[in-house]
């Protein structure tokens, strides 16, 4: 059943991946038997407790698709899925399977198991296929980035993107940029407090932190300030912020439906339009940086810059690849820093992997 579900959304499970799943699910004693409600209790789930027999995905307990819909939309956990995971952990233990339409999600709520997942992923981790994100890129002939690329191509992209993003000696060069954003954010918070008339409260602090995250990641990736934390946010910037939030809001809804239905869904068209706007803004910013570099070269000036400048000058990626990667890094940065967000601790594309998805 799992294999059939995965194939329906274009995901395959090979022999090596099945072994990876079995390695994680075997040899783990849950300790205290978790309580189960009558709606989701199954005899096969109970066999996962307390023995060292290799278990299959079919034996992994968890809510059915209908039960997941009940929790999300009837009990109201759609906007607080992090709390939903806490509740399901109490019911099913630290390892359980959830079904969302054609998508099968394996949830891990144990530090020890997450460590095991990360250690055995290998050189080319098998991430979630992100079929709706990938379909958009194929529809518009856009390049895949670090969140949607797979296998050796994923490894190549990460080897180019990681050094300037993760190595301390390079990250430290962004300190002044981030300090400026932090200073401006503190000033904005003080301004909002004064404007509220109450002196101590800031209405919608979550929204302000979201803008702060947006401004910070844009200032590093695109080497430009977007004005997200100005007193008056520019109209185009506000539209850009809304587009990111809208894309995250629509993403978990679309994957509830089979792929063949997507072109006929009204929110699929909105999803595509939102991505179009994100790529348009990113493309404009990349073109602007390329023009600045070209001007400096023509005037025989030193070409100075940080992340985007490095990618454009390194000649390791095409402009299309840079555009695809920089857009996905922006989304990852906003999602990681902003709150509230929901965290799907792990997903399955044949094996376990980590993923975050934002609720905004």
KOLTOR-126882 format. One record per residue (C-alpha): residue number from 1; residue in one letter; x negated, y negated, z. Coordinates in nm, 2 decimals, decimal comma. Last residue first. Layout:
N
{num: NUM&residu: A&u: X&v: Y&w: Z}
...
//
This chain:
360
{num: 360&residu: X&u: -0,20&v: -3,14&w: 0,74}
{num: 359&residu: X&u: -0,21&v: -2,79&w: 0,87}
{num: 358&residu: X&u: -0,57&v: -2,72&w: 0,77}
{num: 357&residu: X&u: -0,70&v: -2,38&w: 0,67}
{num: 356&residu: X&u: -1,01&v: -2,22&w: 0,81}
{num: 355&residu: X&u: -1,16&v: -1,89&w: 0,69}
{num: 354&residu: X&u: -1,38&v: -1,61&w: 0,81}
{num: 353&residu: X&u: -1,43&v: -1,28&w: 0,64}
{num: 352&residu: X&u: -1,33&v: -0,91&w: 0,67}
{num: 351&residu: X&u: -1,36&v: -0,67&w: 0,39}
{num: 350&residu: X&u: -1,15&v: -0,57&w: 0,09}
{num: 349&residu: X&u: -1,05&v: -0,93&w: 0,04}
{num: 348&residu: X&u: -0,94&v: -0,97&w: 0,40}
{num: 347&residu: X&u: -0,90&v: -1,28&w: 0,60}
{num: 346&residu: X&u: -1,05&v: -1,37&w: 0,93}
{num: 345&residu: X&u: -1,00&v: -1,63&w: 1,20}
{num: 344&residu: X&u: -0,71&v: -1,80&w: 1,03}
{num: 343&residu: X&u: -0,76&v: -2,13&w: 1,20}
{num: 342&residu: X&u: -0,48&v: -2,39&w: 1,21}
{num: 341&residu: X&u: -0,56&v: -2,76&w: 1,21}
{num: 340&residu: X&u: -0,47&v: -3,05&w: 1,43}
{num: 339&residu: X&u: -0,72&v: -3,20&w: 1,40}
{num: 338&residu: X&u: -1,00&v: -3,31&w: 1,16}
{num: 337&residu: X&u: -1,36&v: -3,20&w: 1,17}
{num: 336&residu: X&u: -1,35&v: -2,86&w: 0,99}
{num: 335&residu: X&u: -1,07&v: -2,94&w: 0,75}
{num: 334&residu: X&u: -1,23&v: -3,28&w: 0,64}
{num: 333&residu: X&u: -1,56&v: -3,11&w: 0,58}
{num: 332&residu: X&u: -1,42&v: -2,81&w: 0,40}
{num: 331&residu: X&u: -1,21&v: -3,04&w: 0,17}
{num: 330&residu: X&u: -1,51&v: -3,26&w: 0,09}
{num: 329&residu: X&u: -1,73&v: -2,95&w: 0,03}
{num: 328&residu: X&u: -1,46&v: -2,83&w: -0,21}
{num: 327&residu: X&u: -1,48&v: -3,15&w: -0,41}
{num: 326&residu: X&u: -1,86&v: -3,16&w: -0,41}
{num: 325&residu: X&u: -1,87&v: -2,80&w: -0,54}
{num: 324&residu: X&u: -1,64&v: -2,85&w: -0,84}
{num: 323&residu: X&u: -1,79&v: -3,18&w: -0,94}
{num: 322&residu: X&u: -2,14&v: -3,05&w: -0,91}
{num: 321&residu: X&u: -2,05&v: -2,75&w: -1,12}
{num: 320&residu: X&u: -1,91&v: -2,98&w: -1,39}
{num: 319&residu: X&u: -2,22&v: -3,20&w: -1,37}
{num: 318&residu: X&u: -2,43&v: -2,89&w: -1,43}
{num: 317&residu: X&u: -2,63&v: -2,75&w: -1,15}
{num: 316&residu: X&u: -3,01&v: -2,71&w: -1,09}
{num: 315&residu: X&u: -3,10&v: -3,04&w: -1,26}
{num: 314&residu: X&u: -3,24&v: -3,17&w: -0,93}
{num: 313&residu: X&u: -3,15&v: -3,53&w: -1,01}
{num: 312&residu: X&u: -2,77&v: -3,50&w: -0,99}
{num: 311&residu: X&u: -2,78&v: -3,28&w: -0,68}
{num: 310&residu: X&u: -3,03&v: -3,51&w: -0,51}
{num: 309&residu: X&u: -2,82&v: -3,82&w: -0,59}
{num: 308&residu: X&u: -2,51&v: -3,65&w: -0,45}
{num: 307&residu: X&u: -2,68&v: -3,57&w: -0,12}
{num: 306&residu: X&u: -2,90&v: -3,87&w: -0,05}
{num: 305&residu: X&u: -3,00&v: -4,17&w: -0,26}
{num: 304&residu: X&u: -3,29&v: -4,37&w: -0,40}
{num: 303&residu: X&u: -3,40&v: -4,39&w: -0,76}
{num: 302&residu: X&u: -3,71&v: -4,62&w: -0,76}
{num: 301&residu: X&u: -3,67&v: -4,89&w: -1,02}
{num: 300&residu: X&u: -3,79&v: -4,88&w: -1,38}
{num: 299&residu: X&u: -3,49&v: -5,10&w: -1,50}
{num: 298&residu: X&u: -3,37&v: -4,81&w: -1,72}
{num: 297&residu: X&u: -3,41&v: -4,56&w: -1,44}
{num: 296&residu: X&u: -3,22&v: -4,78&w: -1,20}
{num: 295&residu: X&u: -2,94&v: -4,82&w: -1,44}
{num: 294&residu: X&u: -2,92&v: -4,45&w: -1,51}
{num: 293&residu: X&u: -2,90&v: -4,38&w: -1,13}
{num: 292&residu: X&u: -2,63&v: -4,63&w: -1,08}
{num: 291&residu: X&u: -2,43&v: -4,49&w: -1,38}
{num: 290&residu: X&u: -2,46&v: -4,14&w: -1,24}
{num: 289&residu: X&u: -2,33&v: -4,26&w: -0,90}
{num: 288&residu: X&u: -2,03&v: -4,41&w: -1,07}
{num: 287&residu: X&u: -1,97&v: -4,10&w: -1,27}
{num: 286&residu: X&u: -1,97&v: -3,89&w: -0,95}
{num: 285&residu: X&u: -1,73&v: -4,13&w: -0,78}
{num: 284&residu: X&u: -1,49&v: -4,12&w: -1,08}
{num: 283&residu: X&u: -1,51&v: -3,74&w: -1,10}
{num: 282&residu: X&u: -1,42&v: -3,71&w: -0,73}
{num: 281&residu: X&u: -1,12&v: -3,94&w: -0,77}
{num: 280&residu: X&u: -1,00&v: -3,74&w: -1,08}
{num: 279&residu: X&u: -1,07&v: -3,41&w: -0,91}
{num: 278&residu: X&u: -0,85&v: -3,50&w: -0,61}
{num: 277&residu: X&u: -0,58&v: -3,64&w: -0,84}
{num: 276&residu: X&u: -0,56&v: -3,33&w: -1,05}
{num: 275&residu: X&u: -0,56&v: -3,12&w: -0,73}
{num: 274&residu: X&u: -0,25&v: -3,30&w: -0,62}
{num: 273&residu: X&u: -0,08&v: -3,26&w: -0,96}
{num: 272&residu: X&u: -0,15&v: -2,89&w: -0,95}
{num: 271&residu: X&u: 0,01&v: -2,86&w: -0,60}
{num: 270&residu: X&u: 0,30&v: -3,07&w: -0,71}
{num: 269&residu: X&u: 0,36&v: -2,84&w: -1,00}
{num: 268&residu: X&u: 0,33&v: -2,54&w: -0,77}
{num: 267&residu: X&u: 0,58&v: -2,71&w: -0,54}
{num: 266&residu: X&u: 0,85&v: -2,68&w: -0,80}
{num: 265&residu: X&u: 0,80&v: -2,31&w: -0,84}
{num: 264&residu: X&u: 0,83&v: -2,17&w: -1,19}
{num: 263&residu: X&u: 0,46&v: -2,16&w: -1,27}
{num: 262&residu: X&u: 0,40&v: -1,98&w: -0,93}
{num: 261&residu: X&u: 0,63&v: -1,69&w: -0,99}
{num: 260&residu: X&u: 0,38&v: -1,46&w: -1,16}
{num: 259&residu: X&u: 0,15&v: -1,50&w: -0,86}
{num: 258&residu: X&u: 0,38&v: -1,34&w: -0,61}
{num: 257&residu: X&u: 0,50&v: -1,59&w: -0,34}
{num: 256&residu: X&u: 0,38&v: -1,64&w: 0,01}
{num: 255&residu: X&u: 0,05&v: -1,77&w: -0,14}
{num: 254&residu: X&u: 0,23&v: -2,09&w: -0,24}
{num: 253&residu: X&u: 0,33&v: -2,19&w: 0,12}
{num: 252&residu: X&u: -0,01&v: -2,16&w: 0,27}
{num: 251&residu: X&u: -0,16&v: -2,40&w: 0,00}
{num: 250&residu: X&u: 0,12&v: -2,66&w: 0,01}
{num: 249&residu: X&u: 0,02&v: -2,83&w: 0,33}
{num: 248&residu: X&u: -0,35&v: -2,82&w: 0,25}
{num: 247&residu: X&u: -0,29&v: -2,98&w: -0,09}
{num: 246&residu: X&u: -0,06&v: -3,24&w: 0,07}
{num: 245&residu: X&u: -0,33&v: -3,34&w: 0,33}
{num: 244&residu: X&u: -0,59&v: -3,38&w: 0,05}
{num: 243&residu: X&u: -0,35&v: -3,58&w: -0,16}
{num: 242&residu: X&u: -0,26&v: -3,81&w: 0,13}
{num: 241&residu: X&u: -0,62&v: -3,90&w: 0,19}
{num: 240&residu: X&u: -0,67&v: -3,98&w: -0,19}
{num: 239&residu: X&u: -0,35&v: -4,19&w: -0,19}
{num: 238&residu: X&u: -0,48&v: -4,38&w: 0,11}
{num: 237&residu: X&u: -0,81&v: -4,43&w: -0,07}
{num: 236&residu: X&u: -0,63&v: -4,56&w: -0,38}
{num: 235&residu: X&u: -0,43&v: -4,81&w: -0,17}
{num: 234&residu: X&u: -0,73&v: -4,94&w: 0,02}
{num: 233&residu: X&u: -0,70&v: -4,90&w: 0,40}
{num: 232&residu: X&u: -0,63&v: -5,23&w: 0,57}
{num: 231&residu: X&u: -0,80&v: -5,24&w: 0,91}
{num: 230&residu: X&u: -1,08&v: -5,03&w: 0,76}
{num: 229&residu: X&u: -1,11&v: -4,68&w: 0,87}
{num: 228&residu: X&u: -1,06&v: -4,50&w: 0,54}
{num: 227&residu: X&u: -1,25&v: -4,77&w: 0,35}
{num: 226&residu: X&u: -1,41&v: -4,52&w: 0,11}
{num: 225&residu: X&u: -1,77&v: -4,58&w: 0,19}
{num: 224&residu: X&u: -2,02&v: -4,44&w: -0,06}
{num: 223&residu: X&u: -2,29&v: -4,18&w: -0,07}
{num: 222&residu: X&u: -2,05&v: -3,93&w: -0,23}
{num: 221&residu: X&u: -2,13&v: -3,64&w: 0,00}
{num: 220&residu: X&u: -2,25&v: -3,82&w: 0,31}
{num: 219&residu: X&u: -2,01&v: -4,12&w: 0,31}
{num: 218&residu: X&u: -1,73&v: -3,90&w: 0,19}
{num: 217&residu: X&u: -1,78&v: -3,67&w: 0,49}
{num: 216&residu: X&u: -1,77&v: -3,95&w: 0,74}
{num: 215&residu: X&u: -1,48&v: -4,14&w: 0,59}
{num: 214&residu: X&u: -1,26&v: -3,83&w: 0,58}
{num: 213&residu: X&u: -1,35&v: -3,72&w: 0,93}
{num: 212&residu: X&u: -1,26&v: -4,07&w: 1,05}
{num: 211&residu: X&u: -0,94&v: -4,07&w: 0,86}
{num: 210&residu: X&u: -0,84&v: -3,74&w: 1,03}
{num: 209&residu: X&u: -0,94&v: -3,89&w: 1,36}
{num: 208&residu: X&u: -0,71&v: -4,18&w: 1,30}
{num: 207&residu: X&u: -0,42&v: -3,94&w: 1,21}
{num: 206&residu: X&u: -0,48&v: -3,74&w: 1,53}
{num: 205&residu: X&u: -0,48&v: -4,07&w: 1,73}
{num: 204&residu: X&u: -0,12&v: -4,13&w: 1,61}
{num: 203&residu: X&u: -0,05&v: -4,44&w: 1,83}
{num: 202&residu: X&u: -0,35&v: -4,56&w: 2,02}
{num: 201&residu: X&u: -0,28&v: -4,64&w: 2,38}
{num: 200&residu: X&u: -0,48&v: -4,85&w: 2,63}
{num: 199&residu: X&u: -0,41&v: -5,21&w: 2,58}
{num: 198&residu: X&u: -0,03&v: -5,18&w: 2,56}
{num: 197&residu: X&u: 0,02&v: -5,44&w: 2,29}
{num: 196&residu: X&u: -0,04&v: -5,19&w: 2,02}
{num: 195&residu: X&u: -0,25&v: -5,43&w: 1,83}
{num: 194&residu: X&u: -0,52&v: -5,44&w: 2,10}
{num: 193&residu: X&u: -0,54&v: -5,06&w: 2,11}
{num: 192&residu: X&u: -0,55&v: -5,05&w: 1,73}
{num: 191&residu: X&u: -0,84&v: -5,30&w: 1,72}
{num: 190&residu: X&u: -1,03&v: -5,10&w: 1,99}
{num: 189&residu: X&u: -0,98&v: -4,78&w: 1,78}
{num: 188&residu: X&u: -1,10&v: -4,96&w: 1,47}
{num: 187&residu: X&u: -1,41&v: -5,08&w: 1,64}
{num: 186&residu: X&u: -1,49&v: -4,73&w: 1,76}
{num: 185&residu: X&u: -1,43&v: -4,61&w: 1,40}
{num: 184&residu: X&u: -1,67&v: -4,87&w: 1,26}
{num: 183&residu: X&u: -1,94&v: -4,77&w: 1,50}
{num: 182&residu: X&u: -1,89&v: -4,40&w: 1,42}
{num: 181&residu: X&u: -1,90&v: -4,47&w: 1,04}
{num: 180&residu: X&u: -2,22&v: -4,68&w: 1,08}
{num: 179&residu: X&u: -2,38&v: -4,40&w: 1,29}
{num: 178&residu: X&u: -2,29&v: -4,15&w: 1,02}
{num: 177&residu: X&u: -2,48&v: -4,34&w: 0,76}
{num: 176&residu: X&u: -2,78&v: -4,40&w: 0,99}
{num: 175&residu: X&u: -2,80&v: -4,03&w: 1,09}
{num: 174&residu: X&u: -2,77&v: -3,90&w: 0,73}
{num: 173&residu: X&u: -3,15&v: -3,86&w: 0,70}
{num: 172&residu: X&u: -3,13&v: -3,63&w: 1,01}
{num: 171&residu: X&u: -2,95&v: -3,37&w: 0,79}
{num: 170&residu: X&u: -3,25&v: -3,34&w: 0,57}
{num: 169&residu: X&u: -3,50&v: -3,25&w: 0,84}
{num: 168&residu: X&u: -3,24&v: -3,05&w: 1,02}
{num: 167&residu: X&u: -3,17&v: -2,81&w: 0,73}
{num: 166&residu: X&u: -2,79&v: -2,77&w: 0,68}
{num: 165&residu: X&u: -2,65&v: -3,00&w: 0,41}
{num: 164&residu: X&u: -2,96&v: -3,07&w: 0,20}
{num: 163&residu: X&u: -3,07&v: -2,71&w: 0,22}
{num: 162&residu: X&u: -2,73&v: -2,55&w: 0,17}
{num: 161&residu: X&u: -2,61&v: -2,68&w: -0,17}
{num: 160&residu: X&u: -2,86&v: -2,52&w: -0,40}
{num: 159&residu: X&u: -2,88&v: -2,18&w: -0,22}
{num: 158&residu: X&u: -2,50&v: -2,20&w: -0,18}
{num: 157&residu: X&u: -2,44&v: -2,23&w: -0,55}
{num: 156&residu: X&u: -2,67&v: -1,94&w: -0,63}
{num: 155&residu: X&u: -2,51&v: -1,72&w: -0,36}
{num: 154&residu: X&u: -2,16&v: -1,79&w: -0,49}
{num: 153&residu: X&u: -2,27&v: -1,71&w: -0,85}
{num: 152&residu: X&u: -2,41&v: -1,38&w: -0,71}
{num: 151&residu: X&u: -2,08&v: -1,27&w: -0,57}
{num: 150&residu: X&u: -1,78&v: -1,51&w: -0,57}
{num: 149&residu: X&u: -1,69&v: -1,87&w: -0,63}
{num: 148&residu: X&u: -1,38&v: -2,02&w: -0,46}
{num: 147&residu: X&u: -1,50&v: -2,19&w: -0,14}
{num: 146&residu: X&u: -1,86&v: -2,26&w: -0,26}
{num: 145&residu: X&u: -1,73&v: -2,42&w: -0,58}
{num: 144&residu: X&u: -1,56&v: -2,30&w: -0,89}
{num: 143&residu: X&u: -1,59&v: -2,51&w: -1,21}
{num: 142&residu: X&u: -1,29&v: -2,68&w: -1,36}
{num: 141&residu: X&u: -1,13&v: -2,55&w: -1,69}
{num: 140&residu: X&u: -0,80&v: -2,71&w: -1,59}
{num: 139&residu: X&u: -0,59&v: -2,39&w: -1,57}
{num: 138&residu: X&u: -0,89&v: -2,18&w: -1,46}
{num: 137&residu: X&u: -0,96&v: -2,43&w: -1,18}
{num: 136&residu: X&u: -0,59&v: -2,42&w: -1,08}
{num: 135&residu: X&u: -0,59&v: -2,04&w: -1,08}
{num: 134&residu: X&u: -0,89&v: -2,03&w: -0,85}
{num: 133&residu: X&u: -0,72&v: -2,25&w: -0,59}
{num: 132&residu: X&u: -0,40&v: -2,03&w: -0,61}
{num: 131&residu: X&u: -0,61&v: -1,71&w: -0,59}
{num: 130&residu: X&u: -0,82&v: -1,80&w: -0,29}
{num: 129&residu: X&u: -1,01&v: -1,47&w: -0,33}
{num: 128&residu: X&u: -1,08&v: -1,45&w: 0,03}
{num: 127&residu: X&u: -1,45&v: -1,41&w: 0,09}
{num: 126&residu: X&u: -1,66&v: -1,11&w: 0,00}
{num: 125&residu: X&u: -2,00&v: -1,19&w: 0,15}
{num: 124&residu: X&u: -2,29&v: -1,17&w: -0,10}
{num: 123&residu: X&u: -2,62&v: -1,11&w: 0,08}
{num: 122&residu: X&u: -2,46&v: -0,88&w: 0,34}
{num: 121&residu: X&u: -2,14&v: -0,91&w: 0,54}
{num: 120&residu: X&u: -2,27&v: -0,68&w: 0,81}
{num: 119&residu: X&u: -2,39&v: -0,94&w: 1,06}
{num: 118&residu: X&u: -2,09&v: -1,17&w: 1,02}
{num: 117&residu: X&u: -1,83&v: -0,90&w: 1,08}
{num: 116&residu: X&u: -2,02&v: -0,76&w: 1,38}
{num: 115&residu: X&u: -2,04&v: -1,11&w: 1,53}
{num: 114&residu: X&u: -1,67&v: -1,15&w: 1,48}
{num: 113&residu: X&u: -1,61&v: -0,82&w: 1,65}
{num: 112&residu: X&u: -1,81&v: -0,93&w: 1,96}
{num: 111&residu: X&u: -1,64&v: -1,27&w: 1,97}
{num: 110&residu: X&u: -1,30&v: -1,11&w: 1,97}
{num: 109&residu: X&u: -0,99&v: -1,25&w: 1,81}
{num: 108&residu: X&u: -1,01&v: -1,10&w: 1,46}
{num: 107&residu: X&u: -0,71&v: -1,13&w: 1,23}
{num: 106&residu: X&u: -0,69&v: -0,93&w: 0,91}
{num: 105&residu: X&u: -0,48&v: -1,10&w: 0,65}
{num: 104&residu: X&u: -0,29&v: -0,93&w: 0,36}
{num: 103&residu: X&u: -0,17&v: -1,16&w: 0,09}
{num: 102&residu: X&u: 0,11&v: -1,04&w: -0,15}
{num: 101&residu: X&u: 0,38&v: -1,19&w: 0,07}
{num: 100&residu: X&u: 0,21&v: -1,30&w: 0,40}
{num: 99&residu: X&u: 0,12&v: -0,98&w: 0,58}
{num: 98&residu: X&u: -0,06&v: -0,97&w: 0,91}
{num: 97&residu: X&u: -0,31&v: -0,71&w: 1,03}
{num: 96&residu: X&u: -0,45&v: -0,69&w: 1,39}
{num: 95&residu: X&u: -0,77&v: -0,69&w: 1,59}
{num: 94&residu: X&u: -0,80&v: -0,85&w: 1,93}
{num: 93&residu: X&u: -0,49&v: -0,68&w: 2,08}
{num: 92&residu: X&u: -0,15&v: -0,64&w: 1,92}
{num: 91&residu: X&u: 0,09&v: -0,82&w: 2,15}
{num: 90&residu: X&u: -0,13&v: -1,06&w: 2,33}
{num: 89&residu: X&u: -0,33&v: -1,13&w: 2,02}
{num: 88&residu: X&u: -0,01&v: -1,20&w: 1,84}
{num: 87&residu: X&u: 0,07&v: -1,48&w: 2,09}
{num: 86&residu: X&u: -0,27&v: -1,63&w: 2,05}
{num: 85&residu: X&u: -0,25&v: -1,60&w: 1,68}
{num: 84&residu: X&u: 0,08&v: -1,79&w: 1,68}
{num: 83&residu: X&u: -0,08&v: -2,06&w: 1,88}
{num: 82&residu: X&u: -0,34&v: -2,12&w: 1,61}
{num: 81&residu: X&u: -0,04&v: -2,10&w: 1,36}
{num: 80&residu: X&u: 0,09&v: -2,43&w: 1,50}
{num: 79&residu: X&u: 0,27&v: -2,59&w: 1,20}
{num: 78&residu: X&u: 0,43&v: -2,27&w: 1,09}
{num: 77&residu: X&u: 0,50&v: -2,15&w: 1,45}
{num: 76&residu: X&u: 0,86&v: -2,24&w: 1,46}
{num: 75&residu: X&u: 1,03&v: -1,93&w: 1,60}
{num: 74&residu: X&u: 1,25&v: -1,91&w: 1,29}
{num: 73&residu: X&u: 1,00&v: -2,03&w: 1,03}
{num: 72&residu: X&u: 0,66&v: -1,88&w: 1,12}
{num: 71&residu: X&u: 0,75&v: -1,60&w: 1,36}
{num: 70&residu: X&u: 1,04&v: -1,48&w: 1,15}
{num: 69&residu: X&u: 0,83&v: -1,51&w: 0,83}
{num: 68&residu: X&u: 0,57&v: -1,29&w: 1,00}
{num: 67&residu: X&u: 0,84&v: -1,04&w: 1,09}
{num: 66&residu: X&u: 0,96&v: -1,02&w: 0,74}
{num: 65&residu: X&u: 0,60&v: -0,97&w: 0,61}
{num: 64&residu: X&u: 0,54&v: -0,70&w: 0,87}
{num: 63&residu: X&u: 0,37&v: -0,77&w: 1,20}
{num: 62&residu: X&u: 0,05&v: -0,60&w: 1,31}
{num: 61&residu: X&u: -0,12&v: -0,26&w: 1,36}
{num: 60&residu: X&u: -0,42&v: -0,12&w: 1,17}
{num: 59&residu: X&u: -0,35&v: 0,24&w: 1,06}
{num: 58&residu: X&u: -0,31&v: 0,15&w: 0,69}
{num: 57&residu: X&u: -0,64&v: -0,03&w: 0,70}
{num: 56&residu: X&u: -0,81&v: 0,30&w: 0,79}
{num: 55&residu: X&u: -0,95&v: 0,42&w: 1,12}
{num: 54&residu: X&u: -1,27&v: 0,61&w: 1,18}
{num: 53&residu: X&u: -1,23&v: 0,82&w: 1,49}
{num: 52&residu: X&u: -1,40&v: 0,68&w: 1,79}
{num: 51&residu: X&u: -1,11&v: 0,70&w: 2,03}
{num: 50&residu: X&u: -0,95&v: 0,44&w: 2,27}
{num: 49&residu: X&u: -0,67&v: 0,28&w: 2,09}
{num: 48&residu: X&u: -0,62&v: 0,28&w: 1,71}
{num: 47&residu: X&u: -0,37&v: 0,56&w: 1,73}
{num: 46&residu: X&u: -0,12&v: 0,33&w: 1,89}
{num: 45&residu: X&u: -0,09&v: 0,14&w: 1,56}
{num: 44&residu: X&u: 0,03&v: 0,45&w: 1,38}
{num: 43&residu: X&u: 0,32&v: 0,49&w: 1,61}
{num: 42&residu: X&u: 0,45&v: 0,15&w: 1,53}
{num: 41&residu: X&u: 0,57&v: -0,14&w: 1,74}
{num: 40&residu: X&u: 0,67&v: -0,45&w: 1,54}
{num: 39&residu: X&u: 1,04&v: -0,51&w: 1,64}
{num: 38&residu: X&u: 1,02&v: -0,33&w: 1,97}
{num: 37&residu: X&u: 0,76&v: -0,57&w: 2,11}
{num: 36&residu: X&u: 0,42&v: -0,45&w: 2,19}
{num: 35&residu: X&u: 0,20&v: -0,48&w: 2,51}
{num: 34&residu: X&u: -0,17&v: -0,44&w: 2,46}
{num: 33&residu: X&u: -0,34&v: -0,13&w: 2,59}
{num: 32&residu: X&u: -0,63&v: -0,24&w: 2,81}
{num: 31&residu: X&u: -0,97&v: -0,17&w: 2,66}
{num: 30&residu: X&u: -0,96&v: -0,23&w: 2,29}
{num: 29&residu: X&u: -1,22&v: 0,04&w: 2,23}
{num: 28&residu: X&u: -1,41&v: -0,02&w: 1,91}
{num: 27&residu: X&u: -1,58&v: 0,28&w: 1,74}
{num: 26&residu: X&u: -1,40&v: 0,23&w: 1,41}
{num: 25&residu: X&u: -1,22&v: -0,08&w: 1,28}
{num: 24&residu: X&u: -1,54&v: -0,26&w: 1,18}
{num: 23&residu: X&u: -1,70&v: 0,03&w: 1,01}
{num: 22&residu: X&u: -1,38&v: 0,12&w: 0,84}
{num: 21&residu: X&u: -1,35&v: -0,22&w: 0,69}
{num: 20&residu: X&u: -1,70&v: -0,21&w: 0,56}
{num: 19&residu: X&u: -1,65&v: 0,14&w: 0,42}
{num: 18&residu: X&u: -1,35&v: 0,01&w: 0,23}
{num: 17&residu: X&u: -1,57&v: -0,27&w: 0,09}
{num: 16&residu: X&u: -1,83&v: -0,01&w: -0,04}
{num: 15&residu: X&u: -1,56&v: 0,20&w: -0,20}
{num: 14&residu: X&u: -1,41&v: -0,10&w: -0,39}
{num: 13&residu: X&u: -1,10&v: -0,30&w: -0,30}
{num: 12&residu: X&u: -0,98&v: -0,53&w: -0,58}
{num: 11&residu: X&u: -0,80&v: -0,86&w: -0,56}
{num: 10&residu: X&u: -0,59&v: -1,00&w: -0,85}
{num: 9&residu: X&u: -0,28&v: -1,09&w: -0,65}
{num: 8&residu: X&u: -0,10&v: -0,76&w: -0,73}
{num: 7&residu: X&u: -0,43&v: -0,57&w: -0,69}
{num: 6&residu: X&u: -0,44&v: -0,67&w: -0,32}
{num: 5&residu: X&u: -0,08&v: -0,55&w: -0,25}
{num: 4&residu: X&u: -0,14&v: -0,22&w: -0,43}
{num: 3&residu: X&u: -0,46&v: -0,17&w: -0,24}
{num: 2&residu: X&u: -0,28&v: -0,24&w: 0,09}
{num: 1&residu: X&u: 0,00&v: 0,00&w: 0,00}
//
